[in-house]
Amino acid sequence: MLVSRVPVPGWFMAANAGLAIVMLVESGYDLDAVAHVLDRDGGIQAYIPGRAERVSGETGPLFFVDYGHTPDAFEQTLQALRPFTPGKLVMVFGADGDRDTTKRAEMGAIAARLADVVVITDYHPRYEDRRPSGPASSRARWPRCPTARSTRCPTPPRRSARRCRWSARGTPSSSPDLGTRTTTRWPGARSRSPPVTTRARPSATQAGADMIALTLAEIAEAVDGRLLLRGDATAQTVVDGVVDTDSRLIARGGIFVAKPGEETDGHLFAPAAVEAGAALLLVERELDLPVPQVLVPGVVDALGRLAHEVVARVRALGDLRMVAVTGSNGKTTTKNLLHAILSTQGETVSPVASFNNEVGAPLTMLKVTRTTRFLVAEMGASGLGEITRLIRMAKPDVGIVLTVGLAHAGGFGGIERTLVTKTEMVKDLLPEDTAVLNADDPRVSSMSDKTEAPVLWFGRDARAAVRATDIVASAAGTTFTLHLPDGSERPVSFRVLGEHHVTNALAAAAGAWALGVGGDAIVSALQTVQRAERWRMEVLGGNGVTIINDAYNASPDSMAAALRTLAQIRGPEQRTVAVLGEMSELGEFSEEEHDRVGLLAVRLNIGQLVVVGRPARRLHLEAIAQGSWDGESIFAEDAAEAREILDRILRDGDLVLVKSSNSAGLRFLGDELGEKYAW
């Protein structure tokens, strides 16, 4: 008899494990050897992400993610979780458009039968129009909520925020606290308690991110606001909970920042924050709610002031060091690499995702505590003075500038204004600080005479103190020799795909070196990084066709780098396919830069070009003008048409790049292709 543990719930997962064991034994493996592997570290440890994957911690509600999208998989998952649910079983499932339309009625019936609360969202509709959002919008798409009289949520063609509740009158009621989710409470489900809501975004203030303890009076003074006491609270009441602008992420004892937005007003969500346990509200107008409030002229400015106070207090203890990163390309990847290196030396705080603006940056800074050794800040900008404002919150000890390119040039009003803005990173550094600059970028190099801080150069240029030589890119990653300021050399095997990411690795290495991290620790950390963030040179598929999904963002520089990587890593006889969408925010430079990319694709001998969307059409036309005839460049009006084309033309062995700005939405097309060709 063989006994082992499977790290996913349900008899069907145990059956899968049993089948794997039988196949191993039948293939000639000794049962004792199989037992030895299974018993190692207490049992089976491997799992497939997204297949009954537990994503929560050891305390609080249990959260599982499962990407199964058939009624059978839906039912199996719910049946597996029910025995382990002493409280309510909440089921959240989404539109996932253009694939599940014939299955939704059956899935809705299963959810209503087996779950206590059902949450339905129109998130990620793929190619479907968002306008018919909500369960009652289309009998062909969703099982109709029996109590709903409205058949169309009266919202713009974007994610809806209407909730269908079980009520005496049987009519849908709007719930502002839902933000960007459509939620339905099914009458047939077991419990009639209010529906839950889902997280709208990754938070910069996740687990373990409570603010240091401050009194209400200290907070009011720090933000230059007026304290409005409520209930039993006094000016000396201490607050030390999570700080966030999202009411759904507020926990007991936290601070809710009622930030006005372009489409909604954070003050409308304050009641939900109070219900979640908020101990303080940061507001621009007094609210009739039973918790203390700090009244300020602008909550975004106040949030920055609060971050400044918290970082200053922690810095006064003498241990906190801060590094900040900016540049037209590579900020998020470099931030992640810095975190990987610095976290080996001590507690490190860094942004979640791309939290790099006047809201995301202070939310990250508010995570530092007395035990934090390193703070990594990513600083983005779309106009003059924005980086200066972020630095006033907390001046870095090390300021890194990666590149100055045409990304967002339309918003800046030209590349020279972009240069002025990026220079803000280093112009206020002090002689005891360090400016880390890219020796390969002439515009970045010109910043060296704009700072009082000593400059640590990185790049491939011979003058760079942190330098890479012997660079070899392949589908498995990139190898290079790392040269450090002490004259030492170390080989690096870097798994992040793309030669251009070597520049980001050098920047991270230089930043860490400036903070006192040794060469061995730097190399060890770089070699453990698996890949960049999702949709950034993410390798998918593999069953005959390899997909590189790099469609989170695109600028002329990053588009060129991705195409060069595609050309570099292709194998013998392997066809390269580039699926390219628009590069947004280029302003007057848009036509010229799309032309340049079309020309580059031809010169790199990309085997097949598929250009998606009218804004990118110039790219297709230039490729044709340069000789991509006989269908070597194909234009598709949208992602749906591109998918049809790719289904028709892709063949075994193809290496496919999907690249565009975020606004083009091609990242979802990349996901679909990766799923289709997954092992």
N, C-alpha and C positions, 0 to 999 in steps of 0.2 A: 504494500500500500504506500502511496506517495501523498504526502500532505504538504500543501503550500498555501500562501496567501496571495490573493489577487488584489491590486490596489484600486480596483474600480468595482462599483456595486453591481449586483444582479447575477442571477443564475446564468443568463446568457453569456456574460463575460467569463464566468467560470467555465462554461461549456467551450468557449473559444480557447481558453487556456488548456483545457483538457484535450481539445482537438490538436493543438500545437504539440502537446506532449506525445500523443499517439503518433503523429506524423514523424516526430523525431525518432521515436523508438522503432517505428516501421522502416525508417530510412537507415537503420543500422546503429543508431546511437545507443549506448548502454544506459539502462534505466538508472543505475547508480550515478553515472556521470550527469544525467539530466537532473537527478535529485540534488546533486551537489551544487549545480548552478542555481536551481530554484531556491535552495536553502541559504544561499549566500546573502548576507545582510538581511536575513529574516524573510526571504521570499521573493516573489517576482516584483521587481522594482520598476520595470519599464512600462510605459503606457503610451498610447497615441494621443497627442494633444488634440482636444476637441472631441474626444470620444468618451463620454461620461467622465470628464476630467474635473476633479475637484480643484477649485480656484480660490477657496477661502482659507483662512487661518484656523488655528486650533480653538478659538473662542468666537462666540457670536453665531449667527445663522450660517448654515452650510450652503455653499454655492457650487453648483456643478454646471459645466458647459458641455453641450453635446450638439454636434453639427449634423446629426442624422436628419434627413429631410423627407423620409417616407413615413406614412402612417404606422407601419409596423415598428420602425425604429422609435418613433414617437411614443407608442404604447409600451414598448419594452422598457424604455427609460423611466417612464412614470411608474410602471409596476415594480421596477427595481428599487426606486427611491422610496416608495410608500412604506415598506417595513422599517426604514430608518428615520421616519419623520414623526417624532412625538408631537410636533406642533402642526403648523399648516404647510401643505405642499403647494408652492407657488410655481406656476408654469409660465415662462415668458417665451413667446416665439414670434418670428417676424415675417415680413412679406417675402423677402428673397425673391424678388420679382422675376418674371420670365422663366420660372422653373416650376413653381409649386401651385399654379393656379388651379389645376384639376384635383389637387389633393387637400385643399384647405378645408372644405366642408367636413371631410372625414376626420382631419386632424383636430378641427374645432370640437367635433362631437366627442372624440377621445379625451381631449383636455377637459371638457366640461364634466365628463363622467369620472375621471380619475384624479383631478386636481381640486384643491380647495379654492384657489384663486387663479384666474387666468388673465394674463397680461398679453395683449396683442399690439404689436408695433408695426408701423409702416417704414421702419428704418431699413436702409439698403434695398430700395425697390428695383435696383438695377436699371432695366430699360423701361419700366412701367411709369406712367404718369402718376405723380403723387396726388393729383387733384382728387381722384376717387379714393381718398384715404378713409380708413376706418372700416369696421366690420360690416356696416350696413350699406357700404357704397356699391357693392356689386354682388349679386347673387352667384355669379360665376366665380368670384374670387374668394369671398368669405361666407361662412355660415351666418345667416342674418340673426342679429340679436332680436329675440322675440319682442322685447319691450321698446325697441327703437322706432320712433316715428319718422325721424330724419333719415334720409338716404344719402346725404352728402354733407361732409363736414365743411362749413363755410369758411375755408381758409385758403390762402394762396397756394400755388402748386409747390408746396414744401411739406416737411413733416408736420402732421397735424397734432393738435393738442386738445382733442375732445375725448371725453370719457363717457361711456354708456353705463350708467349705474342701475342697479335694481332699486326702483323707487315705487312709492305708492301710485304715482300717476303713470309710471312706465315710460318716462321720457328721458332722453339723454341730458346730462347736466355738465357744463363746462367746468374744468378744474385747472386753474392757472398753474398750480404747482407741478404739473406734468412737464413743463418745458417743451421738449421736442419729442414727445412720445404720444402715440395713440394707445389708450388703454381701455380694455373692455372687461367689465365684470359680468360674467355669464350667470344668468339666473339658475341654471341647472347645476352649478358647482356647489360643493358641500357647505361652504360658509358664506354668510352674507355680510361679513365685515368689509370695510372699505378696501379697495384695491391697493396694491403696493405700486410703487413707481420704480423705474429702472434708472441706473446711472447713465447720465448723458455723455460723460467724457471721463477720461482718466483724470484723477485729481492730483494737484501738486501737493496736496496735504493728505496723503494716504496713511496707512497704519503707522503708528509711532511718530506722528507728525504734530503732536500737540505743541502749542506755543509755550514758551517759558512763562512762569507765573508773574503776573502783573496785577496791581490793584486797579479798580475802575478809575480811580483818580489819576494814576500813572498813565493809563491808556488815554484818557481824555487830554491830559497835558501833552503827551507825545504827539497826538494828532491835531492839537490846537482846536479842540472841540468843546462843546458844552455838555456836561454830564447830566442826564435826566434819570433820576433814581426812581425805581418802582419796587413795590412790595417791601420785603425786609432788607433789601440790599442797602449797603452804605458805601461811601467813597472808598473804604478800605477793604471792601469785598474783593477777593482774589479770583481772577479768571486765568485758566491755563489750558483751555481746550483747543480744539482744532479751529482754524480760521479759514473761511471759504466764502466765495460768492455764489455758490450753488446750495440752495436750501436742502437738497437731497443728500448732501455730503456732510451736513452738520450733525455732530454728535452732542451728547449731554455735556454742558459746560463750555460749549464752543462759542465763537464769535461769528455772526452772520453779517457779511458786508453787502448791503442792499445797493448793488451797482445798477444804475440805469443802463439800458442797452438800446440798440437801434430798433429792435423789434418788441421789446418788453421792458418792464421796470422791475428791478429787484425788490422794490418795496412791496410789490404784490405778493412776493413769495415769503415775506417775513413771518406771517402766521404759521406757515409750514415749518419754518426754521425754529420758531418758538415751540411748536408741537414736538419737534425732534429733540428739544432740550437746550436750545441756544440760551446762553447766560447773558449775552450782550448783543445789541444790534448797533451797527455803524450805519447811520442814516443821514439823509439830506433833508428830511422833514419828520417831524414828530409823529409817531404812530400810536394808536390806541391799543397798546399791547402790554401785558403785565410783566415785562422784563426791562432792565435798565437799557438806556440808549445813549449813544454819544452822537450829538447833532453836529454836523460839519457842512461846510459849503460844497465840498466835493468828496465823495467817498473814495474815488480812485486815488486822488492825492493823499487822502488820509491813510489809505492802505499802504502807500509808499512810505509815509512818515512813520507808521507803526513798524514796518519792516526795518527802517533805519534805526529805530530805538532798540529793537530786539537784537539786531546784529551788533550794534555798538555795545550793548550790555554784555553779550557773550564774548566779544572781542576784548573787553576790558579784563577778562579773566586771563588773557595772554596766550591761549592755545589755538584759537581759530585762525586759519589762513584761507584766503579767498582767491579764486582764479575765475576770470570771466573770458568768454569767447564771443567774437563777432566775425562777420565775413559774409560775402554774398553767397557762398556755397560752403557746405560741410560743417555748419555749426552744430547740428544735432549729433552727427556721428562723432565729431571731436569731443563733444560733451560726454557722450557715452563712453568713449575710450578713456577720457580723464577719470571718470567715475570708476571704471574698471581698475585703473592703476592706483588711484588714491585710496580706494576702499581697502586695498591690501595693507595700507599703513595706518588706518584709523577710520573712525566713523565719518562717513562722507555724505553730504546732502547735495543732491543735484535735481534738476527739473525732470518732471515726468513729461514724456513726449517733447513737444516744442513749446514749452511754457517760457516764452522769451520776451513778452511785451510788458506794458506797464501794470498789468494785472498778474500775469503768470510769474514774472520775476519776483515781485514781493511775496507772493504766496509761497514760492520756493524758499526765500530768505527767512520767512517766518517759521520754517521747520527746524532751524538750528537750535541746539540746546547746549547746555554746559559741557556735554560730552562730545560735541561735534568738533572734529579736528579740521575738516576741509569743507568748504562751500564752493560748489561749481555753479556758475551762473551763465546762462546762455542769453545773449543780448541781441535782439533783432531790432530793426527800425524800418520805417517807411517814410521818414522825413527828417529834416534837420532838427537837432536838439534832443531826439528821443533817447539816444544812448547816454547823453549827458544826464538826462533825468534819471535814468536807471542807475548810473554811477553815483549820483548824489544820494541814493538810498544806501549804497554800500560800495565804497571804493575798493577795487580789487588790489591785492598784493601783486598779482600777475595778470597782465592784460594781453590776450592773444588776438591777433588779426590774421585771418586766413587768406581771404582774397577780396578784391574789389572788382566786381564785374557788372554785367548788365541786369542781373536779377533785380526786379522791382525798379528798374531805371525809370519806367514811366511815372511811378509815384514820386520818385526823387526829383525828376525834371532833368535828368542827364547824369552821366557817369561821374562828372566832376563834383556834382553835389553829393553823389554817393560816397566819393572819396572823402569829402569834408565830414560827412556823417560818421563814417567808419573811423576816421582819425580821432573822433571824440573818445574812443576807447583808451588812447594812450596819452593824450595831451595833458591830462591832469594827474598822471602818475608821478610819484615822488622819486627822488634819487635812491631811496632804499627799496623801491619796487622794481619790477622787471617787465619790460615790454618784449613780448615774443612775436617776432615778425617773420613773414614769409619772404625769403630771399629770392624766390622765383617769380614773384609778382612785382613788377616795377612800381605800381601805384602803392602797394603796401610798403615796399622798400623806402619810398619817399617819406614815410612817416617817421623815420629814424631821427630827423632833425626837428620833429615837432614834440618831442618828449624829453623830460629831464631824466627819465629812468634809463638805466643801461639796457642795451638791446641784446637779446639772445636770438640769433638767426636760426631758422630751420628751412629745409628744402633740399634740392638736389644741387644747387649752386655750390661751387667749391668753397665759398666763404662761409657757408652755413656751419655753425658749430654742431648742430644736430642735423645729420645728413644721411641720405640713403644712396647706396650704390648697388650694383649687381641686381637690379630689379627684374624679376621674372614673373609675369602674370600668367595664370592658367585658370581653368574652370574650378579648380579646388581652392583658389585664393592667390596670394602673392607672396613671394619670398624676396628678401632683400637683406643687405648688410647695413646695420645701424651704427653710425659713427656718433660718438658723444663728446661733449666739451673737454673731457679729461684725456682725449686721444684714444680711448678704447673703442673696439669694434666688436659687434655681436651679430650673429646670424639671427634673422627673425622669419618665422613661418606664420604668415598673417592670413587668417581664414576669411576675412572680409573681402568680397569680390571686387576687383577693379583697381587698376594701377593708381587711379586718382585718389583712392582712399589711403595710399601710402603717405600722401601729403598730410592727411588728417592724423594719421598715426604719428608722423614726425611732430606735428603741432602738439599733440597730447604728450608725447615724450618730452618735448622741450618744456611744456608747462609743468609737468611733474618734476623734471630735473630742477627747474627754478624753485620749486617748493621743497627741495631736499631729498627727493626720492632717488635711490641708486639705480644703476644701469640694469643689474640683474632683476630687480623687482619690476622695472619698466618692461623688459622683454618678456618676463614670465607672464605678466598680466596681458600684454598684447597678444600673446600666443594662445591665451585661453578664451579670447573673445570669439564667439561663434560666427556672428554676422552683424551687419548693421541693423537698424530698426526695420520694422515691417514696411514694405513698399519702397525700401531703399536697397537696390541691388539684391533683392530677395530671390533666392533660387528655389524654384518650384518644379513640379512635374518630375520627369525622369524616366517615365515609362515610354521610351522611344523619342519623346520630345522634351527638351529642357526649356523652361520658362524663366526669364530673369525679369522680375516685376520691380521696376524702378520708377513707378508712376506717382510717387507722393508729391514730387515737385520737379520743375524743370526750368532751367535758364540756359542761355546759349553755351555757357561753360560746362554745365553738368550734362547737357545733351551731347555735346561733343565728347566728353569723357566717357559717357556710357557707350556711345557708338564705337569709340576706339577700343574700349574693353571688349565689346562684342567681336570686333575684328581680331583682336589679339588672342582670344581664348578659343576660337573655333578650332576644331580638330580637322585632320585630313579628310577631304571629301565631305565635310559637314557644311550644310547650307545655313547661312545666317538670315534671319528674318527680323526686321525692325518694324514694330507697330508704334507709330509716333503720333502724338497729339500736339496741341498748341503749347507754346511757351507764353504764359500770360504776363501781364503787367510790364510789357516792354515799351508801351507808348509808341512814340514816333520811330523807334528802332525795330518794331515788330516785323515789318515786311523784309527788311534787309537781313535780319537775323534768321528768319525762317528760310530765306534763300540760302544763307550760308550753310545751314544744316542739311538742306537738300543736296547741295554741292558736296559736302563732306561725305554723306552717305554713298554717293557715287564713287568718290575717290577712294573710299575704304573698301569698295567692291562688296557692299552689302548685297546679298543674293536676292532678297525680296523686301520691298518697302510697302507697307500699308499705312497710309496717312489718314487720320480720322478727324473729321470735323472741319467746318468751313474756316475757322480761324487759322488752321494749319495748312490750308490748301496750297499756299505759296510754296511750301516745302515740296509737295508733290509736283507742282509745275516746274520747279527748278530742277528736280531730279530728272524729269522727262527732257528738259532742255539740255541737260548735260549728258544724255545718252541712255537713260533708263527706259528703253522702249520694250515692246512686245510683252507688256504686262509686268515688267520688273518693278514698276511702281503702280500701286492701285489706290484710288481714293475712295473712302467710305464716308457717307454723310454723318454717321453716328456709330456708337459702340455696338449697337445691335447688328448693323450691316457689316461692321468689321468682324464680328463673331461669325457671321454666316460665311464671309470670305475665308476666314482662317480655318473654319471647319472643312472647307472645300480644298484648300491648298496645302495645309500642313501635312508633312509626311515624316516617317520615322527618321530620327537622326537630326532633325532640325534644332537649331539653337535660336531661341526667340527672345528678343528684347521688347518689353512694353514700357514706354517712356512718355510722360506728359506732365504738365502742371496738374496740381490737385484738382483744379476746377474742371478739367476735362473728364474726370471720373474713370480714366482707363485703368486705375488700380483695381477696380472691381472686375474688369475684363481679364486682367492678369490673374486675379484669384480664380476666376472660372476656368481659365486655361490650365492653371496649375492643378486644379481639382480634377479636370478631365484627364490629364496625363499623369496623375499621381500613381505611384506604384500600387 
